[in-house]
Amino acid sequence: MNIEIKESNGGYYAILSGWLDTNVATEFLEELKTLEEHADKAIELDCSKLEYICSLGLRGLLKLQKLSVAKGGTLVLTHVNDEIQKILTLTGFIKLFNFR
């Protein structure tokens, strides 16, 4: 699992890639703290290279979504592939996020 975070046009852009499973979820949650600190901004998560996401990863994304709403920012997931979309649908999380 890799997350590459860049500041872009007053907001943040992050590329998620690889397998976000329980072995790396704690590291992922630590890296999300950078985005959580800026939840008042526009945040875009590019999921085009994300192959799998576990429940801990989903929890981290949900926390970021809630912080964004609370702080007046936005969170959007982009380029969500079929496998990740299937996981989001099965868990009901598909209704909780904005997609582009």
FITIDREN-285671 format. One record per residue: x, y, z of N, C-alpha, C in turn; residue in three letters; residue number from 1. Coordinates in nm, 3 decimals. Layout:
N
+---------+---------+---------+---------+----------+---------+---------+---------+---------+-----+-----+
!  n.east ! n.north !    n.up ! ca.east ! ca.north !   ca.up !  c.east ! c.north !    c.up !  aa !   i !
+---------+---------+---------+---------+----------+---------+---------+---------+---------+-----+-----+
!       X !       Y !       Z !       X !        Y !       Z !       X !       Y !       Z ! ala ! NUM !
...
+---------+---------+---------+---------+----------+---------+---------+---------+---------+-----+-----+
END
This chain:
100
+---------+---------+---------+---------+----------+---------+---------+---------+---------+-----+-----+
!  n.east ! n.north !    n.up ! ca.east ! ca.north !   ca.up !  c.east ! c.north !    c.up !  aa !   i !
+---------+---------+---------+---------+----------+---------+---------+---------+---------+-----+-----+
!   0.084 !  -0.118 !   0.000 !   0.000 !    0.000 !   0.000 !   0.088 !   0.123 !   0.000 ! met !   1 !
!   0.048 !   0.218 !  -0.080 !   0.120 !    0.344 !  -0.087 !   0.018 !   0.457 !  -0.098 ! asn !   2 !
!   0.047 !   0.566 !  -0.032 !  -0.034 !    0.687 !  -0.046 !   0.060 !   0.803 !  -0.073 ! ile !   3 !
!   0.035 !   0.871 !  -0.183 !   0.116 !    0.985 !  -0.222 !   0.028 !   1.108 !  -0.212 ! glu !   4 !
!   0.065 !   1.202 !  -0.125 !  -0.016 !    1.321 !  -0.098 !   0.054 !   1.444 !  -0.154 ! ile !   5 !
!  -0.024 !   1.524 !  -0.228 !   0.029 !    1.648 !  -0.286 !  -0.067 !   1.762 !  -0.256 ! lys !   6 !
!  -0.011 !   1.879 !  -0.234 !  -0.095 !    1.998 !  -0.221 !  -0.123 !   2.048 !  -0.361 ! glu !   7 !
!  -0.249 !   2.083 !  -0.389 !  -0.286 !    2.120 !  -0.525 !  -0.399 !   2.223 !  -0.523 ! ser !   8 !
!  -0.374 !   2.340 !  -0.580 !  -0.477 !    2.444 !  -0.595 !  -0.550 !   2.475 !  -0.465 ! asn !   9 !
!  -0.479 !   2.487 !  -0.356 !  -0.540 !    2.519 !  -0.227 !  -0.604 !   2.401 !  -0.156 ! gly !  10 !
!  -0.599 !   2.284 !  -0.217 !  -0.653 !    2.163 !  -0.156 !  -0.548 !   2.054 !  -0.158 ! gly !  11 !
!  -0.592 !   1.932 !  -0.146 !  -0.499 !    1.819 !  -0.142 !  -0.546 !   1.708 !  -0.236 ! tyr !  12 !
!  -0.448 !   1.646 !  -0.297 !  -0.471 !    1.536 !  -0.392 !  -0.386 !   1.419 !  -0.345 ! tyr !  13 !
!  -0.449 !   1.303 !  -0.332 !  -0.375 !    1.185 !  -0.286 !  -0.403 !   1.069 !  -0.380 ! ala !  14 !
!  -0.299 !   0.993 !  -0.411 !  -0.311 !    0.874 !  -0.493 !  -0.294 !   0.753 !  -0.402 ! ile !  15 !
!  -0.397 !   0.669 !  -0.397 !  -0.391 !    0.546 !  -0.319 !  -0.359 !   0.432 !  -0.414 ! leu !  16 !
!  -0.261 !   0.349 !  -0.378 !  -0.226 !    0.238 !  -0.466 !  -0.192 !   0.113 !  -0.386 ! ser !  17 !
!  -0.221 !  -0.002 !  -0.448 !  -0.188 !   -0.130 !  -0.388 !  -0.301 !  -0.188 !  -0.305 ! gly !  18 !
!  -0.264 !  -0.277 !  -0.215 !  -0.359 !   -0.347 !  -0.128 !  -0.362 !  -0.279 !   0.008 ! trp !  19 !
!  -0.478 !  -0.228 !   0.045 !  -0.495 !   -0.169 !   0.177 !  -0.561 !  -0.276 !   0.263 ! leu !  20 !
!  -0.478 !  -0.364 !   0.317 !  -0.529 !   -0.472 !   0.401 !  -0.490 !  -0.448 !   0.546 ! asp !  21 !
!  -0.524 !  -0.541 !   0.634 !  -0.499 !   -0.522 !   0.777 !  -0.351 !  -0.512 !   0.810 ! thr !  22 !
!  -0.265 !  -0.565 !   0.725 !  -0.120 !   -0.558 !   0.750 !  -0.066 !  -0.417 !   0.739 ! asn !  23 !
!  -0.129 !  -0.333 !   0.658 !  -0.079 !   -0.197 !   0.637 !  -0.179 !  -0.089 !   0.680 ! val !  24 !
!  -0.293 !  -0.130 !   0.733 !  -0.398 !   -0.034 !   0.768 !  -0.353 !   0.068 !   0.871 ! ala !  25 !
!  -0.277 !   0.025 !   0.971 !  -0.230 !    0.118 !   1.074 !  -0.141 !   0.226 !   1.013 ! thr !  26 !
!  -0.054 !   0.187 !   0.924 !   0.034 !    0.282 !   0.854 !  -0.051 !   0.378 !   0.770 ! glu !  27 !
!  -0.152 !   0.325 !   0.701 !  -0.241 !    0.407 !   0.620 !  -0.313 !   0.511 !   0.706 ! phe !  28 !
!  -0.364 !   0.468 !   0.821 !  -0.434 !    0.560 !   0.911 !  -0.342 !   0.670 !   0.960 ! leu !  29 !
!  -0.215 !   0.639 !   0.983 !  -0.117 !    0.740 !   1.023 !  -0.096 !   0.842 !   0.910 ! glu !  30 !
!  -0.086 !   0.793 !   0.787 !  -0.065 !    0.883 !   0.673 !  -0.188 !   0.969 !   0.647 ! glu !  31 !
!  -0.306 !   0.920 !   0.678 !  -0.428 !    0.999 !   0.660 !  -0.432 !   1.120 !   0.753 ! leu !  32 !
!  -0.356 !   1.116 !   0.860 !  -0.356 !    1.229 !   0.955 !  -0.317 !   1.359 !   0.887 ! lys !  33 !
!  -0.230 !   1.354 !   0.787 !  -0.194 !    1.473 !   0.712 !  -0.318 !   1.533 !   0.646 ! thr !  34 !
!  -0.401 !   1.448 !   0.587 !  -0.523 !    1.497 !   0.525 !  -0.625 !   1.542 !   0.628 ! leu !  35 !
!  -0.632 !   1.473 !   0.740 !  -0.725 !    1.510 !   0.846 !  -0.697 !   1.650 !   0.898 ! glu !  36 !
!  -0.569 !   1.687 !   0.905 !  -0.530 !    1.821 !   0.950 !  -0.580 !   1.929 !   0.855 ! glu !  37 !
!  -0.607 !   1.892 !   0.731 !  -0.650 !    1.987 !   0.629 !  -0.790 !   1.953 !   0.579 ! his !  38 !
!  -0.872 !   1.897 !   0.665 !  -1.007 !    1.855 !   0.626 !  -1.098 !   1.972 !   0.593 ! ala !  39 !
!  -1.054 !   2.094 !   0.622 !  -1.132 !    2.212 !   0.586 !  -1.112 !   2.251 !   0.440 ! asp !  40 !
!  -1.027 !   2.181 !   0.370 !  -0.996 !    2.207 !   0.229 !  -1.063 !   2.102 !   0.141 ! lys !  41 !
!  -1.050 !   2.120 !   0.011 !  -1.095 !    2.019 !  -0.085 !  -0.991 !   1.907 !  -0.090 ! ala !  42 !
!  -1.036 !   1.784 !  -0.073 !  -0.947 !    1.668 !  -0.077 !  -0.999 !   1.572 !  -0.183 ! ile !  43 !
!  -0.909 !   1.532 !  -0.271 !  -0.943 !    1.435 !  -0.376 !  -0.856 !   1.312 !  -0.356 ! glu !  44 !
!  -0.920 !   1.196 !  -0.348 !  -0.848 !    1.069 !  -0.336 !  -0.863 !   0.993 !  -0.467 ! leu !  45 !
!  -0.752 !   0.977 !  -0.537 !  -0.749 !    0.902 !  -0.663 !  -0.733 !   0.754 !  -0.629 ! asp !  46 !
!  -0.835 !   0.676 !  -0.660 !  -0.837 !    0.533 !  -0.625 !  -0.808 !   0.443 !  -0.745 ! cys !  47 !
!  -0.758 !   0.499 !  -0.854 !  -0.739 !    0.422 !  -0.976 !  -0.640 !   0.307 !  -0.959 ! ser !  48 !
!  -0.547 !   0.320 !  -0.865 !  -0.446 !    0.216 !  -0.843 !  -0.470 !   0.136 !  -0.715 ! lys !  49 !
!  -0.581 !   0.165 !  -0.648 !  -0.616 !    0.092 !  -0.526 !  -0.680 !  -0.040 !  -0.565 ! leu !  50 !
!  -0.622 !  -0.150 !  -0.520 !  -0.668 !   -0.283 !  -0.560 !  -0.762 !  -0.348 !  -0.459 ! glu !  51 !
!  -0.750 !  -0.310 !  -0.332 !  -0.831 !   -0.370 !  -0.226 !  -0.833 !  -0.276 !  -0.108 ! tyr !  52 !
!  -0.943 !  -0.278 !  -0.032 !  -0.951 !   -0.198 !   0.091 !  -1.021 !  -0.280 !   0.198 ! ile !  53 !
!  -0.960 !  -0.289 !   0.315 !  -1.017 !   -0.364 !   0.428 !  -1.106 !  -0.274 !   0.512 ! cys !  54 !
!  -1.168 !  -0.331 !   0.613 !  -1.260 !   -0.254 !   0.698 !  -1.190 !  -0.140 !   0.772 ! ser !  55 !
!  -1.065 !  -0.161 !   0.813 !  -0.991 !   -0.052 !   0.881 !  -0.965 !   0.064 !   0.784 ! leu !  56 !
!  -0.937 !   0.031 !   0.660 !  -0.918 !    0.134 !   0.558 !  -1.047 !   0.211 !   0.534 ! gly !  57 !
!  -1.158 !   0.138 !   0.528 !  -1.288 !    0.203 !   0.512 !  -1.317 !   0.295 !   0.630 ! leu !  58 !
!  -1.283 !   0.249 !   0.749 !  -1.304 !    0.331 !   0.869 !  -1.223 !   0.461 !   0.861 ! arg !  59 !
!  -1.100 !   0.452 !   0.811 !  -1.017 !    0.572 !   0.795 !  -1.077 !   0.669 !   0.696 ! gly !  60 !
!  -1.131 !   0.618 !   0.585 !  -1.194 !    0.705 !   0.486 !  -1.320 !   0.768 !   0.543 ! leu !  61 !
!  -1.396 !   0.692 !   0.620 !  -1.518 !    0.745 !   0.681 !  -1.484 !   0.857 !   0.781 ! leu !  62 !
!  -1.381 !   0.836 !   0.858 !  -1.339 !    0.940 !   0.954 !  -1.300 !   1.067 !   0.880 ! lys !  63 !
!  -1.225 !   1.053 !   0.770 !  -1.185 !    1.169 !   0.690 !  -1.308 !   1.238 !   0.631 ! leu !  64 !
!  -1.405 !   1.161 !   0.586 !  -1.529 !    1.218 !   0.532 !  -1.602 !   1.299 !   0.638 ! gln !  65 !
!  -1.615 !   1.242 !   0.757 !  -1.686 !    1.311 !   0.866 !  -1.614 !   1.439 !   0.906 ! lys !  66 !
!  -1.481 !   1.435 !   0.913 !  -1.404 !    1.555 !   0.946 !  -1.421 !   1.662 !   0.839 ! leu !  67 !
!  -1.421 !   1.620 !   0.714 !  -1.438 !    1.716 !   0.604 !  -1.572 !   1.788 !   0.616 ! ser !  68 !
!  -1.677 !   1.713 !   0.642 !  -1.810 !    1.773 !   0.657 !  -1.810 !   1.868 !   0.777 ! val !  69 !
!  -1.754 !   1.824 !   0.889 !  -1.755 !    1.904 !   1.011 !  -1.675 !   2.033 !   0.996 ! ala !  70 !
!  -1.567 !   2.029 !   0.918 !  -1.479 !    2.145 !   0.903 !  -1.511 !   2.228 !   0.779 ! lys !  71 !
!  -1.613 !   2.189 !   0.703 !  -1.652 !    2.267 !   0.586 !  -1.571 !   2.237 !   0.461 ! gly !  72 !
!  -1.496 !   2.130 !   0.462 !  -1.420 !    2.090 !   0.344 !  -1.499 !   1.994 !   0.259 ! gly !  73 !
!  -1.433 !   1.937 !   0.161 !  -1.497 !    1.837 !   0.076 !  -1.402 !   1.720 !   0.056 ! thr !  74 !
!  -1.459 !   1.603 !   0.040 !  -1.382 !    1.483 !   0.008 !  -1.450 !   1.416 !  -0.110 ! leu !  75 !
!  -1.371 !   1.387 !  -0.212 !  -1.424 !    1.319 !  -0.329 !  -1.330 !   1.204 !  -0.365 ! val !  76 !
!  -1.389 !   1.090 !  -0.398 !  -1.313 !    0.974 !  -0.444 !  -1.323 !   0.971 !  -0.596 ! leu !  77 !
!  -1.209 !   0.958 !  -0.663 !  -1.209 !    0.955 !  -0.809 !  -1.151 !   0.825 !  -0.861 ! thr !  78 !
!  -1.189 !   0.792 !  -0.983 !  -1.135 !    0.676 !  -1.055 !  -1.148 !   0.547 !  -0.974 ! his !  79 !
!  -1.262 !   0.529 !  -0.911 !  -1.285 !    0.409 !  -0.830 !  -1.310 !   0.291 !  -0.925 ! val !  80 !
!  -1.224 !   0.191 !  -0.915 !  -1.238 !    0.075 !  -1.005 !  -1.353 !  -0.015 !  -0.960 ! asn !  81 !
!  -1.384 !  -0.114 !  -1.042 !  -1.499 !   -0.202 !  -1.015 !  -1.485 !  -0.278 !  -0.884 ! asp !  82 !
!  -1.365 !  -0.325 !  -0.853 !  -1.345 !   -0.404 !  -0.731 !  -1.371 !  -0.320 !  -0.605 ! glu !  83 !
!  -1.316 !  -0.200 !  -0.602 !  -1.337 !   -0.111 !  -0.487 !  -1.483 !  -0.068 !  -0.480 ! ile !  84 !
!  -1.543 !  -0.039 !  -0.595 !  -1.684 !   -0.002 !  -0.598 !  -1.771 !  -0.115 !  -0.545 ! gln !  85 !
!  -1.736 !  -0.236 !  -0.576 !  -1.809 !   -0.353 !  -0.526 !  -1.802 !  -0.361 !  -0.373 ! lys !  86 !
!  -1.682 !  -0.340 !  -0.317 !  -1.664 !   -0.341 !  -0.172 !  -1.745 !  -0.229 !  -0.107 ! ile !  87 !
!  -1.739 !  -0.110 !  -0.166 !  -1.815 !    0.004 !  -0.112 !  -1.965 !  -0.023 !  -0.117 ! leu !  88 !
!  -2.010 !  -0.087 !  -0.222 !  -2.153 !   -0.119 !  -0.235 !  -2.196 !  -0.224 !  -0.133 ! thr !  89 !
!  -2.117 !  -0.331 !  -0.121 !  -2.151 !   -0.439 !  -0.027 !  -2.156 !  -0.391 !   0.118 ! leu !  90 !
!  -2.071 !  -0.296 !   0.151 !  -2.065 !   -0.246 !   0.289 !  -2.162 !  -0.130 !   0.314 ! thr !  91 !
!  -2.224 !  -0.078 !   0.209 !  -2.313 !    0.036 !   0.223 !  -2.240 !   0.170 !   0.223 ! gly !  92 !
!  -2.109 !   0.168 !   0.213 !  -2.030 !    0.291 !   0.216 !  -2.046 !   0.373 !   0.088 ! phe !  93 !
!  -2.097 !   0.311 !  -0.016 !  -2.114 !    0.381 !  -0.144 !  -2.201 !   0.505 !  -0.127 ! ile !  94 !
!  -2.292 !   0.501 !  -0.031 !  -2.385 !    0.612 !  -0.006 !  -2.321 !   0.726 !   0.073 ! lys !  95 !
!  -2.206 !   0.701 !   0.131 !  -2.145 !    0.797 !   0.223 !  -2.043 !   0.890 !   0.159 ! leu !  96 !
!  -2.004 !   0.860 !   0.036 !  -1.897 !    0.935 !  -0.029 !  -1.944 !   1.002 !  -0.157 ! phe !  97 !
!  -1.872 !   1.105 !  -0.196 !  -1.892 !    1.171 !  -0.325 !  -1.791 !   1.113 !  -0.422 ! asn !  98 !
!  -1.835 !   1.091 !  -0.546 !  -1.749 !    1.031 !  -0.646 !  -1.742 !   1.119 !  -0.769 ! phe !  99 !
!  -1.629 !   1.108 !  -0.838 !  -1.613 !    1.177 !  -0.966 !  -1.534 !   1.086 !  -1.054 ! arg ! 100 !
+---------+---------+---------+---------+----------+---------+---------+---------+---------+-----+-----+
END
